[in-house]
Amino acid sequence: MIPILTPEEYKRKRKWVIYHSATQFIMTFISYAIYHACRTGFAFSVTYLADDYGFSRNSLGTVDMLFMFAYGLSMMFLGFLSDRWNYKKFLAVGVFPATFSIYLMSVFAWTNTLNIYLLCVL
């Protein structure tokens, strides 16, 4: 049996649905923007890493290849998991570690402890 809502209850319910739908859309958009910014950040910094830290272009190309290979494999695996997990937990598990690894790269660069092996691990 479908409950019959009064006009006031309907308006209140509709506002609740619109608010939560808009919030979910905005949070999803921001999460994916951060996630894809993490993906492309290394490609833009290759020139600076080669000039400032003395890394060769071949070694940076290897790091970029490893990163994109790991990114591609993780997208296949995470696509499988995203169909089975709660969407909010899935985004939290994916976005926060990616953002944290980019943060660690900047901290290691700021403290001058950045090396090619650390880039491969991150």
NORPE-V350292 format. One record per residue. RES is the residue in three letters. PSI is psi in whole degrees, -180 to 180 (999 if undefined). NEAR is the number of other ideal C-beta (glycine too) atoms within 8 Angstrom. Layout:
# NORPE-V350292
RES&PSI&NEAR, RES&PSI&NEAR
This chain:
# NORPE-V350292
MET&130&2, ILE&127&3, PRO&142&4, ILE&126&4, LEU&144&7, THR&162&6, PRO&-35&6, GLU&-42&6, GLU&-38&8, TYR&-45&9, LYS&-43&8, ARG&-43&8, LYS&-40&9, ARG&-43&8, LYS&-40&8, TRP&-44&8, VAL&-43&8, ILE&-43&8, TYR&-48&8, HIS&-32&8, SER&-43&8, ALA&-41&8, THR&-44&8, GLN&-40&8, PHE&-45&8, ILE&-44&8, MET&-39&9, THR&-42&9, PHE&-46&8, ILE&-41&8, SER&-46&11, TYR&-33&8, ALA&-42&8, ILE&-43&11, TYR&-44&11, HIS&-27&8, ALA&-36&8, CYS&-35&11, ARG&-39&8, THR&-7&8, GLY&-37&9, PHE&-39&10, ALA&-35&7, PHE&-22&7, SER&1&8, VAL&-43&11, THR&-45&7, TYR&-37&7, LEU&-38&11, ALA&-42&12, ASP&-47&6, ASP&-34&6, TYR&-5&8, GLY&17&4, PHE&144&9, SER&156&6, ARG&-32&8, ASN&-44&6, SER&-38&9, LEU&-34&14, GLY&-37&8, THR&-42&9, VAL&-43&12, ASP&-40&11, MET&-43&8, LEU&-41&9, PHE&-47&9, MET&-34&8, PHE&-46&8, ALA&-37&8, TYR&-45&9, GLY&-44&8, LEU&-40&8, SER&-32&8, MET&-38&8, MET&-47&8, PHE&-45&8, LEU&-28&10, GLY&-38&8, PHE&-44&8, LEU&-33&9, SER&-25&9, ASP&-18&6, ARG&-18&5, TRP&167&9, ASN&134&5, TYR&-41&7, LYS&-42&6, LYS&-38&8, PHE&-45&12, LEU&-40&11, ALA&-41&8, VAL&-32&9, GLY&-42&11, VAL&-45&11, PHE&-44&8, PRO&-36&8, ALA&-43&12, THR&-39&10, PHE&-38&8, SER&-38&10, ILE&-38&10, TYR&-43&8, LEU&-38&9, MET&-43&12, SER&-36&8, VAL&-44&8, PHE&-35&10, ALA&-38&9, TRP&-34&6, THR&6&6, ASN&35&5, THR&16&6, LEU&128&10, ASN&171&6, ILE&-33&9, TYR&-38&6, LEU&-38&10, LEU&-38&11, CYS&-37&9, VAL&-41&5, LEU&999&7
